[in-house]
Amino acid sequence: MKKYQKPQAFAVETKDQRFAGTFEVLVPVPDRVKPHRVAGQFPTMQAAEGWMHSDEGQEAIAALFEKTKGR
């Protein structure tokens, strides 16, 4: 039996043409089809991934999970 694992945040290229060439962080949330977008735009994939693993990024992602947990 597999144990439930919290979905992990990931960085992708921004689909919004106004911010073409930038990257954003998306967080899959249980019971929601579309992932939440966090933070702002990042110039590179490495910058977005670096933010996800920073203290600020970890706190923002944890706060998002806490906010959606009560729904």
N, CA, C and O atoms as a CHARMM CRD file, in Angstrom:
* protein
*
  284
    1    1 MET  N      0.83300  -1.16800   0.00000 PROA 1      0.00000
    2    1 MET  CA     0.00000   0.00000   0.00000 PROA 1      0.00000
    3    1 MET  C      0.88800   1.24500   0.00000 PROA 1      0.00000
    4    1 MET  O      1.80100   1.36600   0.81600 PROA 1      0.00000
    5    2 LYS  N      0.61200   2.16300  -0.91700 PROA 2      0.00000
    6    2 LYS  CA     1.41200   3.37800  -0.99700 PROA 2      0.00000
    7    2 LYS  C      0.88400   4.41300  -0.01700 PROA 2      0.00000
    8    2 LYS  O     -0.32100   4.56900   0.17700 PROA 2      0.00000
    9    3 LYS  N      1.81400   5.10000   0.57800 PROA 3      0.00000
   10    3 LYS  CA     1.46400   6.15900   1.49700 PROA 3      0.00000
   11    3 LYS  C      1.21200   7.43400   0.69200 PROA 3      0.00000
   12    3 LYS  O      1.89500   7.68600  -0.30000 PROA 3      0.00000
   13    4 TYR  N      0.23000   8.24200   1.11700 PROA 4      0.00000
   14    4 TYR  CA    -0.04900   9.50000   0.42200 PROA 4      0.00000
   15    4 TYR  C      1.13400  10.43500   0.57700 PROA 4      0.00000
   16    4 TYR  O      1.65700  10.62200   1.67600 PROA 4      0.00000
   17    5 GLN  N      1.54300  11.01100  -0.52200 PROA 5      0.00000
   18    5 GLN  CA     2.64900  11.94700  -0.50500 PROA 5      0.00000
   19    5 GLN  C      2.15100  13.30200  -0.97900 PROA 5      0.00000
   20    5 GLN  O      1.45900  13.39300  -1.99300 PROA 5      0.00000
   21    6 LYS  N      2.49700  14.34900  -0.25400 PROA 6      0.00000
   22    6 LYS  CA     2.07300  15.69400  -0.61000 PROA 6      0.00000
   23    6 LYS  C      2.66000  16.05500  -1.97600 PROA 6      0.00000
   24    6 LYS  O      3.85100  15.83700  -2.19800 PROA 6      0.00000
   25    7 PRO  N      1.85700  16.60200  -2.90100 PROA 7      0.00000
   26    7 PRO  CA     2.38300  16.97400  -4.21000 PROA 7      0.00000
   27    7 PRO  C      3.47100  18.03400  -4.07600 PROA 7      0.00000
   28    7 PRO  O      3.40800  18.89800  -3.20100 PROA 7      0.00000
   29    8 GLN  N      4.44700  17.95700  -4.93500 PROA 8      0.00000
   30    8 GLN  CA     5.58500  18.86300  -4.87900 PROA 8      0.00000
   31    8 GLN  C      5.39900  20.04800  -5.82200 PROA 8      0.00000
   32    8 GLN  O      4.81000  19.91500  -6.89400 PROA 8      0.00000
   33    9 ALA  N      5.90500  21.19400  -5.41300 PROA 9      0.00000
   34    9 ALA  CA     5.88900  22.38400  -6.26200 PROA 9      0.00000
   35    9 ALA  C      6.85100  22.16400  -7.42800 PROA 9      0.00000
   36    9 ALA  O      7.81200  21.40200  -7.32000 PROA 9      0.00000
   37   10 PHE  N      6.58000  22.83700  -8.53800 PROA 10     0.00000
   38   10 PHE  CA     7.46700  22.72200  -9.69500 PROA 10     0.00000
   39   10 PHE  C      7.52500  24.04300 -10.44100 PROA 10     0.00000
   40   10 PHE  O      6.61700  24.86600 -10.32900 PROA 10     0.00000
   41   11 ALA  N      8.59400  24.24500 -11.20300 PROA 11     0.00000
   42   11 ALA  CA     8.78700  25.46800 -11.98000 PROA 11     0.00000
   43   11 ALA  C      8.53100  25.16500 -13.45100 PROA 11     0.00000
   44   11 ALA  O      8.95900  24.13400 -13.97100 PROA 11     0.00000
   45   12 VAL  N      7.83000  26.07700 -14.11000 PROA 12     0.00000
   46   12 VAL  CA     7.53600  25.93600 -15.53800 PROA 12     0.00000
   47   12 VAL  C      7.66500  27.29500 -16.20900 PROA 12     0.00000
   48   12 VAL  O      7.65100  28.33700 -15.55400 PROA 12     0.00000
   49   13 GLU  N      7.78900  27.26000 -17.52900 PROA 13     0.00000
   50   13 GLU  CA     7.82500  28.51100 -18.27800 PROA 13     0.00000
   51   13 GLU  C      6.44300  29.15500 -18.22500 PROA 13     0.00000
   52   13 GLU  O      5.42300  28.47100 -18.32200 PROA 13     0.00000
   53   14 THR  N      6.42200  30.45900 -18.07200 PROA 14     0.00000
   54   14 THR  CA     5.16400  31.19500 -17.97500 PROA 14     0.00000
   55   14 THR  C      4.40300  31.12700 -19.28900 PROA 14     0.00000
   56   14 THR  O      4.98000  31.32700 -20.35800 PROA 14     0.00000
   57   15 LYS  N      3.09500  30.84200 -19.20700 PROA 15     0.00000
   58   15 LYS  CA     2.26600  30.78600 -20.41000 PROA 15     0.00000
   59   15 LYS  C      1.73900  32.16300 -20.80100 PROA 15     0.00000
   60   15 LYS  O      1.35700  32.37200 -21.95200 PROA 15     0.00000
   61   16 ASP  N      1.71300  33.09700 -19.86200 PROA 16     0.00000
   62   16 ASP  CA     1.21500  34.45000 -20.11300 PROA 16     0.00000
   63   16 ASP  C      2.17800  35.17300 -21.05800 PROA 16     0.00000
   64   16 ASP  O      3.35600  35.33600 -20.74100 PROA 16     0.00000
   65   17 GLN  N      1.68300  35.59900 -22.19900 PROA 17     0.00000
   66   17 GLN  CA     2.53600  36.23100 -23.20600 PROA 17     0.00000
   67   17 GLN  C      3.11600  37.56100 -22.73500 PROA 17     0.00000
   68   17 GLN  O      4.14800  37.99800 -23.24500 PROA 17     0.00000
   69   18 ARG  N      2.47300  38.20600 -21.77500 PROA 18     0.00000
   70   18 ARG  CA     3.01600  39.46700 -21.24600 PROA 18     0.00000
   71   18 ARG  C      4.33400  39.23000 -20.52300 PROA 18     0.00000
   72   18 ARG  O      5.15700  40.14000 -20.42200 PROA 18     0.00000
   73   19 PHE  N      4.54100  38.02700 -20.02300 PROA 19     0.00000
   74   19 PHE  CA     5.75800  37.68700 -19.29300 PROA 19     0.00000
   75   19 PHE  C      6.55300  36.60800 -20.02600 PROA 19     0.00000
   76   19 PHE  O      7.19400  35.77200 -19.39000 PROA 19     0.00000
   77   20 ALA  N      6.51400  36.62300 -21.34100 PROA 20     0.00000
   78   20 ALA  CA     7.18400  35.59700 -22.15000 PROA 20     0.00000
   79   20 ALA  C      8.66800  35.52000 -21.79700 PROA 20     0.00000
   80   20 ALA  O      9.33300  36.53800 -21.60400 PROA 20     0.00000
   81   21 GLY  N      9.16400  34.29500 -21.72000 PROA 21     0.00000
   82   21 GLY  CA    10.57200  34.07300 -21.42400 PROA 21     0.00000
   83   21 GLY  C     10.89100  34.01700 -19.94300 PROA 21     0.00000
   84   21 GLY  O     12.06100  33.92300 -19.56900 PROA 21     0.00000
   85   22 THR  N      9.87700  34.07300 -19.09100 PROA 22     0.00000
   86   22 THR  CA    10.11400  33.97600 -17.65400 PROA 22     0.00000
   87   22 THR  C      9.54700  32.65900 -17.13200 PROA 22     0.00000
   88   22 THR  O      8.87000  31.92900 -17.85700 PROA 22     0.00000
   89   23 PHE  N      9.82800  32.37300 -15.88600 PROA 23     0.00000
   90   23 PHE  CA     9.38600  31.12100 -15.26700 PROA 23     0.00000
   91   23 PHE  C      8.60300  31.43500 -14.00100 PROA 23     0.00000
   92   23 PHE  O      8.81200  32.47100 -13.36900 PROA 23     0.00000
   93   24 GLU  N      7.69200  30.52100 -13.63300 PROA 24     0.00000
   94   24 GLU  CA     6.88300  30.68900 -12.43500 PROA 24     0.00000
   95   24 GLU  C      6.82700  29.37500 -11.67100 PROA 24     0.00000
   96   24 GLU  O      7.13100  28.31100 -12.21000 PROA 24     0.00000
   97   25 VAL  N      6.43200  29.46900 -10.40500 PROA 25     0.00000
   98   25 VAL  CA     6.33500  28.29400  -9.54100 PROA 25     0.00000
   99   25 VAL  C      4.86600  27.93300  -9.38300 PROA 25     0.00000
  100   25 VAL  O      4.04700  28.77900  -9.02300 PROA 25     0.00000
  101   26 LEU  N      4.53400  26.67000  -9.65400 PROA 26     0.00000
  102   26 LEU  CA     3.17100  26.16900  -9.50000 PROA 26     0.00000
  103   26 LEU  C      3.14700  25.10700  -8.40900 PROA 26     0.00000
  104   26 LEU  O      4.06800  24.30000  -8.28300 PROA 26     0.00000
  105   27 VAL  N      2.06700  25.12500  -7.61900 PROA 27     0.00000
  106   27 VAL  CA     1.92600  24.16800  -6.52300 PROA 27     0.00000
  107   27 VAL  C      0.62700  23.39900  -6.69900 PROA 27     0.00000
  108   27 VAL  O     -0.44900  23.98800  -6.59800 PROA 27     0.00000
  109   28 PRO  N      0.69900  22.08400  -6.96100 PROA 28     0.00000
  110   28 PRO  CA    -0.52500  21.28300  -7.03600 PROA 28     0.00000
  111   28 PRO  C     -1.16800  21.19100  -5.65500 PROA 28     0.00000
  112   28 PRO  O     -0.49800  20.90300  -4.66300 PROA 28     0.00000
  113   29 VAL  N     -2.46600  21.43700  -5.60500 PROA 29     0.00000
  114   29 VAL  CA    -3.19600  21.39900  -4.33900 PROA 29     0.00000
  115   29 VAL  C     -4.24100  20.29400  -4.43200 PROA 29     0.00000
  116   29 VAL  O     -4.95200  20.20200  -5.43300 PROA 29     0.00000
  117   30 PRO  N     -4.34500  19.45000  -3.40000 PROA 30     0.00000
  118   30 PRO  CA    -5.35800  18.38900  -3.41800 PROA 30     0.00000
  119   30 PRO  C     -6.76300  18.96500  -3.61400 PROA 30     0.00000
  120   30 PRO  O     -7.06300  20.06300  -3.14500 PROA 30     0.00000
  121   31 ASP  N     -7.60600  18.22200  -4.30100 PROA 31     0.00000
  122   31 ASP  CA    -8.99400  18.60900  -4.58200 PROA 31     0.00000
  123   31 ASP  C     -9.10400  19.83700  -5.47300 PROA 31     0.00000
  124   31 ASP  O    -10.12900  20.51800  -5.45700 PROA 31     0.00000
  125   32 ARG  N     -8.08800  20.12400  -6.23400 PROA 32     0.00000
  126   32 ARG  CA    -8.14200  21.22600  -7.18500 PROA 32     0.00000
  127   32 ARG  C     -7.48200  20.75000  -8.47200 PROA 32     0.00000
  128   32 ARG  O     -6.40300  20.15900  -8.44000 PROA 32     0.00000
  129   33 VAL  N     -8.12700  21.00500  -9.59800 PROA 33     0.00000
  130   33 VAL  CA    -7.60600  20.53300 -10.87500 PROA 33     0.00000
  131   33 VAL  C     -6.40100  21.36000 -11.31500 PROA 33     0.00000
  132   33 VAL  O     -5.39600  20.80800 -11.76100 PROA 33     0.00000
  133   34 LYS  N     -6.50100  22.66300 -11.19200 PROA 34     0.00000
  134   34 LYS  CA    -5.45700  23.57500 -11.65700 PROA 34     0.00000
  135   34 LYS  C     -4.53700  23.94900 -10.49000 PROA 34     0.00000
  136   34 LYS  O     -5.03000  24.31100  -9.42100 PROA 34     0.00000
  137   35 PRO  N     -3.21700  23.87100 -10.66700 PROA 35     0.00000
  138   35 PRO  CA    -2.31500  24.21600  -9.56200 PROA 35     0.00000
  139   35 PRO  C     -2.31400  25.71900  -9.27100 PROA 35     0.00000
  140   35 PRO  O     -2.58500  26.53300 -10.15300 PROA 35     0.00000
  141   36 HSD  N     -2.00800  26.06800  -8.03500 PROA 36     0.00000
  142   36 HSD  CA    -1.88900  27.47100  -7.63500 PROA 36     0.00000
  143   36 HSD  C     -0.55000  28.01100  -8.10900 PROA 36     0.00000
  144   36 HSD  O      0.45200  27.29600  -8.12900 PROA 36     0.00000
  145   37 ARG  N     -0.54700  29.28100  -8.48800 PROA 37     0.00000
  146   37 ARG  CA     0.69400  29.95500  -8.87600 PROA 37     0.00000
  147   37 ARG  C      1.17500  30.74300  -7.66700 PROA 37     0.00000
  148   37 ARG  O      0.39500  31.45600  -7.03600 PROA 37     0.00000
  149   38 VAL  N      2.45000  30.61700  -7.34700 PROA 38     0.00000
  150   38 VAL  CA     2.99700  31.34400  -6.21000 PROA 38     0.00000
  151   38 VAL  C      4.11800  32.26000  -6.65900 PROA 38     0.00000
  152   38 VAL  O      4.69100  32.08800  -7.73400 PROA 38     0.00000
  153   39 ALA  N      4.42000  33.23200  -5.81800 PROA 39     0.00000
  154   39 ALA  CA     5.50700  34.18400  -6.03900 PROA 39     0.00000
  155   39 ALA  C      5.30000  34.98800  -7.30900 PROA 39     0.00000
  156   39 ALA  O      4.16700  35.22600  -7.72800 PROA 39     0.00000
  157   40 GLY  N      6.37700  35.39600  -7.90600 PROA 40     0.00000
  158   40 GLY  CA     6.30300  36.21000  -9.11100 PROA 40     0.00000
  159   40 GLY  C      6.93400  35.50100 -10.27700 PROA 40     0.00000
  160   40 GLY  O      6.87900  34.27600 -10.38400 PROA 40     0.00000
  161   41 GLN  N      7.53100  36.27400 -11.14600 PROA 41     0.00000
  162   41 GLN  CA     8.17900  35.73700 -12.33700 PROA 41     0.00000
  163   41 GLN  C      9.68500  35.66900 -12.07200 PROA 41     0.00000
  164   41 GLN  O     10.24800  36.53000 -11.39700 PROA 41     0.00000
  165   42 PHE  N     10.31500  34.64600 -12.60800 PROA 42     0.00000
  166   42 PHE  CA    11.75000  34.46500 -12.44000 PROA 42     0.00000
  167   42 PHE  C     12.41300  34.45200 -13.81200 PROA 42     0.00000
  168   42 PHE  O     11.83800  33.91900 -14.76100 PROA 42     0.00000
  169   43 PRO  N     13.60700  35.02300 -13.94000 PROA 43     0.00000
  170   43 PRO  CA    14.25800  35.10700 -15.25500 PROA 43     0.00000
  171   43 PRO  C     14.72500  33.75800 -15.80100 PROA 43     0.00000
  172   43 PRO  O     14.78500  33.57000 -17.01600 PROA 43     0.00000
  173   44 THR  N     15.05400  32.81800 -14.91200 PROA 44     0.00000
  174   44 THR  CA    15.53500  31.50700 -15.35600 PROA 44     0.00000
  175   44 THR  C     14.87400  30.39600 -14.54900 PROA 44     0.00000
  176   44 THR  O     14.32900  30.63000 -13.47000 PROA 44     0.00000
  177   45 MET  N     14.93300  29.19600 -15.08600 PROA 45     0.00000
  178   45 MET  CA    14.40300  28.01900 -14.38500 PROA 45     0.00000
  179   45 MET  C     15.18100  27.79600 -13.08300 PROA 45     0.00000
  180   45 MET  O     14.59600  27.43700 -12.06200 PROA 45     0.00000
  181   46 GLN  N     16.49700  28.00900 -13.12400 PROA 46     0.00000
  182   46 GLN  CA    17.31700  27.81600 -11.93000 PROA 46     0.00000
  183   46 GLN  C     16.93100  28.79700 -10.82800 PROA 46     0.00000
  184   46 GLN  O     16.94400  28.44100  -9.64900 PROA 46     0.00000
  185   47 ALA  N     16.58700  30.02800 -11.20100 PROA 47     0.00000
  186   47 ALA  CA    16.16800  31.02100 -10.20500 PROA 47     0.00000
  187   47 ALA  C     14.85100  30.60100  -9.55800 PROA 47     0.00000
  188   47 ALA  O     14.68300  30.74000  -8.34700 PROA 47     0.00000
  189   48 ALA  N     13.92400  30.09300 -10.35300 PROA 48     0.00000
  190   48 ALA  CA    12.63400  29.64000  -9.82400 PROA 48     0.00000
  191   48 ALA  C     12.82700  28.44800  -8.89700 PROA 48     0.00000
  192   48 ALA  O     12.23500  28.39500  -7.81800 PROA 48     0.00000
  193   49 GLU  N     13.64800  27.49400  -9.31000 PROA 49     0.00000
  194   49 GLU  CA    13.90100  26.32600  -8.46800 PROA 49     0.00000
  195   49 GLU  C     14.66300  26.71500  -7.20200 PROA 49     0.00000
  196   49 GLU  O     14.42500  26.15700  -6.13000 PROA 49     0.00000
  197   50 GLY  N     15.57000  27.66400  -7.33100 PROA 50     0.00000
  198   50 GLY  CA    16.29500  28.15000  -6.15900 PROA 50     0.00000
  199   50 GLY  C     15.36200  28.79100  -5.15100 PROA 50     0.00000
  200   50 GLY  O     15.51400  28.60300  -3.94400 PROA 50     0.00000
  201   51 TRP  N     14.38400  29.55700  -5.65400 PROA 51     0.00000
  202   51 TRP  CA    13.41000  30.18700  -4.76400 PROA 51     0.00000
  203   51 TRP  C     12.57200  29.12500  -4.05100 PROA 51     0.00000
  204   51 TRP  O     12.28800  29.25000  -2.85900 PROA 51     0.00000
  205   52 MET  N     12.17500  28.07400  -4.78700 PROA 52     0.00000
  206   52 MET  CA    11.36400  27.00900  -4.17700 PROA 52     0.00000
  207   52 MET  C     12.07900  26.37100  -2.99700 PROA 52     0.00000
  208   52 MET  O     11.43800  25.99500  -2.01500 PROA 52     0.00000
  209   53 HSD  N     13.39800  26.24700  -3.08100 PROA 53     0.00000
  210   53 HSD  CA    14.16400  25.56700  -2.03700 PROA 53     0.00000
  211   53 HSD  C     14.69000  26.52500  -0.97300 PROA 53     0.00000
  212   53 HSD  O     15.29300  26.09300   0.01000 PROA 53     0.00000
  213   54 SER  N     14.46500  27.83200  -1.16500 PROA 54     0.00000
  214   54 SER  CA    14.90000  28.80600  -0.16400 PROA 54     0.00000
  215   54 SER  C     13.91900  28.80800   1.00300 PROA 54     0.00000
  216   54 SER  O     12.82600  28.24800   0.91400 PROA 54     0.00000
  217   55 ASP  N     14.32400  29.44400   2.09300 PROA 55     0.00000
  218   55 ASP  CA    13.43300  29.53400   3.26000 PROA 55     0.00000
  219   55 ASP  C     12.15100  30.27700   2.90800 PROA 55     0.00000
  220   55 ASP  O     11.06100  29.86700   3.30700 PROA 55     0.00000
  221   56 GLU  N     12.28300  31.36800   2.16200 PROA 56     0.00000
  222   56 GLU  CA    11.10600  32.15400   1.76400 PROA 56     0.00000
  223   56 GLU  C     10.14400  31.31400   0.92500 PROA 56     0.00000
  224   56 GLU  O      8.93200  31.35300   1.13600 PROA 56     0.00000
  225   57 GLY  N     10.68400  30.56400  -0.01900 PROA 57     0.00000
  226   57 GLY  CA     9.85700  29.72100  -0.87800 PROA 57     0.00000
  227   57 GLY  C      9.17100  28.60900  -0.10600 PROA 57     0.00000
  228   57 GLY  O      7.98500  28.34700  -0.30800 PROA 57     0.00000
  229   58 GLN  N      9.91000  27.95600   0.77500 PROA 58     0.00000
  230   58 GLN  CA     9.33400  26.87800   1.58100 PROA 58     0.00000
  231   58 GLN  C      8.19500  27.39900   2.45800 PROA 58     0.00000
  232   58 GLN  O      7.17400  26.73100   2.62100 PROA 58     0.00000
  233   59 GLU  N      8.37700  28.59500   3.01900 PROA 59     0.00000
  234   59 GLU  CA     7.32700  29.18100   3.86000 PROA 59     0.00000
  235   59 GLU  C      6.09100  29.53200   3.03700 PROA 59     0.00000
  236   59 GLU  O      4.96600  29.30300   3.48200 PROA 59     0.00000
  237   60 ALA  N      6.28900  30.08500   1.84300 PROA 60     0.00000
  238   60 ALA  CA     5.15900  30.45900   0.98400 PROA 60     0.00000
  239   60 ALA  C      4.37500  29.22600   0.54600 PROA 60     0.00000
  240   60 ALA  O      3.14400  29.24900   0.52100 PROA 60     0.00000
  241   61 ILE  N      5.07600  28.16100   0.20500 PROA 61     0.00000
  242   61 ILE  CA     4.41700  26.92400  -0.22600 PROA 61     0.00000
  243   61 ILE  C      3.66800  26.29100   0.94700 PROA 61     0.00000
  244   61 ILE  O      2.53800  25.83000   0.78600 PROA 61     0.00000
  245   62 ALA  N      4.29300  26.26900   2.12400 PROA 62     0.00000
  246   62 ALA  CA     3.63200  25.71500   3.31100 PROA 62     0.00000
  247   62 ALA  C      2.39300  26.53300   3.67300 PROA 62     0.00000
  248   62 ALA  O      1.36800  25.96800   4.05500 PROA 62     0.00000
  249   63 ALA  N      2.47800  27.85200   3.55600 PROA 63     0.00000
  250   63 ALA  CA     1.32700  28.71100   3.85800 PROA 63     0.00000
  251   63 ALA  C      0.18600  28.44500   2.88600 PROA 63     0.00000
  252   63 ALA  O     -0.98200  28.47200   3.27500 PROA 63     0.00000
  253   64 LEU  N      0.51600  28.19000   1.63600 PROA 64     0.00000
  254   64 LEU  CA    -0.51700  27.89300   0.63900 PROA 64     0.00000
  255   64 LEU  C     -1.23200  26.58800   0.98200 PROA 64     0.00000
  256   64 LEU  O     -2.45600  26.50900   0.88400 PROA 64     0.00000
  257   65 PHE  N     -0.47500  25.56500   1.38300 PROA 65     0.00000
  258   65 PHE  CA    -1.08700  24.29300   1.78000 PROA 65     0.00000
  259   65 PHE  C     -1.97300  24.48100   3.00800 PROA 65     0.00000
  260   65 PHE  O     -3.05900  23.90500   3.07900 PROA 65     0.00000
  261   66 GLU  N     -1.52200  25.28200   3.97500 PROA 66     0.00000
  262   66 GLU  CA    -2.32200  25.53000   5.17600 PROA 66     0.00000
  263   66 GLU  C     -3.61400  26.25600   4.82800 PROA 66     0.00000
  264   66 GLU  O     -4.67600  25.94600   5.36900 PROA 66     0.00000
  265   67 LYS  N     -3.51700  27.22300   3.92500 PROA 67     0.00000
  266   67 LYS  CA    -4.69000  28.01400   3.54200 PROA 67     0.00000
  267   67 LYS  C     -5.73500  27.14600   2.85000 PROA 67     0.00000
  268   67 LYS  O     -6.93300  27.32300   3.07100 PROA 67     0.00000
  269   68 THR  N     -5.29500  26.21500   2.02000 PROA 68     0.00000
  270   68 THR  CA    -6.23300  25.38600   1.26400 PROA 68     0.00000
  271   68 THR  C     -6.67800  24.14700   2.04000 PROA 68     0.00000
  272   68 THR  O     -7.63400  23.48000   1.64400 PROA 68     0.00000
  273   69 LYS  N     -5.99900  23.83700   3.13300 PROA 69     0.00000
  274   69 LYS  CA    -6.34500  22.64500   3.91100 PROA 69     0.00000
  275   69 LYS  C     -7.72400  22.76900   4.55400 PROA 69     0.00000
  276   69 LYS  O     -8.42900  21.77000   4.69800 PROA 69     0.00000
  277   70 GLY  N     -8.11400  23.97200   4.93800 PROA 70     0.00000
  278   70 GLY  CA    -9.38200  24.17000   5.61700 PROA 70     0.00000
  279   70 GLY  C    -10.59100  24.13500   4.70600 PROA 70     0.00000
  280   70 GLY  O    -11.71900  24.17100   5.19800 PROA 70     0.00000
  281   71 ARG  N    -10.40500  24.06500   3.41700 PROA 71     0.00000
  282   71 ARG  CA   -11.52900  24.09600   2.47700 PROA 71     0.00000
  283   71 ARG  C    -12.22500  22.79300   2.38900 PROA 71     0.00000
  284   71 ARG  O    -13.19200  22.65800   1.64000 PROA 71     0.00000
